[in-house]
Amino acid sequence: MNEEKIKIININENEEAKQVQNLIILAKVELRLMNREKKEIK
């Protein structure tokens, strides 16, 4: 029983970590796009 619970917790933590990494990547892309737009305006 306990091993199963531990496995499930590990899977959930891995999924959360992936989601956080994806958010960071998206944020970086957003910043790059914003910087490009600023340069185009000037």
Residue, then its C-alpha position, 0 to 999 in steps of 0.5 A: m500500500n505505502e509503496e503505491k502511495i509513494k509512487i503516486i506522489n512522485i508522479n504528481e511531483n514530476e508533473e508539477a515540476k514539468q508544468v513549472q518548467n513549461l510556465i518558465i519557458l512560456a514566460k521567457v518567450e513572452l519576454r522575448l516577444m515583448n522586447r522585439e515589439k519594443k525594438e520595432i516601435k522605436 
